[in-house]
Amino acid sequence: MDLGDVSFDMLVESLAASALVHLGDQADRATGAKVPPNPDAAVQMIQLLTLLEEKTQGNLDEREVQLLTMTLRVLRTRLLEVRKNSASGQISVT
């Protein structure tokens, strides 16, 4: 089975997509349904990306560094928003 070229970008985007599903921002690819936010599961994906950032330090080109840095920044910001909305009871799945 040929899955095509696998890249660093694909890995980052896959982990980020999983985090966004857990944050309630994207539909689950398997079911097509949006699910309520699960911040703990999103944190796990963010931690995996953080680990990837730490373990690849000095081995990425500038574009890859920027992709990973921006992805983490967006996900961390979104996580804070979800936690804030969850604490105030403003969770919605649209």
Secondary structure as the mmCIF struct_conf table of DSSP 4:
data_model
#
loop_
_struct_conf.conf_type_id
_struct_conf.id
_struct_conf.beg_label_comp_id
_struct_conf.beg_label_asym_id
_struct_conf.beg_label_seq_id
_struct_conf.end_label_comp_id
_struct_conf.end_label_asym_id
_struct_conf.end_label_seq_id
HELX_RH_AL_P HELX_RH_AL_P1 PHE A 8 HIS A 22
TURN_TY1_P TURN_TY1_P1 LEU A 23 GLY A 24
BEND BEND1 ASP A 25 GLN A 26
TURN_TY1_P TURN_TY1_P2 ARG A 29 THR A 31
HELX_RH_AL_P HELX_RH_AL_P2 PRO A 39 LYS A 55
TURN_TY1_P TURN_TY1_P3 THR A 56 GLY A 58
BEND BEND2 ASN A 59 LEU A 60
HELX_RH_AL_P HELX_RH_AL_P3 GLU A 62 ALA A 87
TURN_TY1_P TURN_TY1_P4 SER A 88 GLY A 89
#
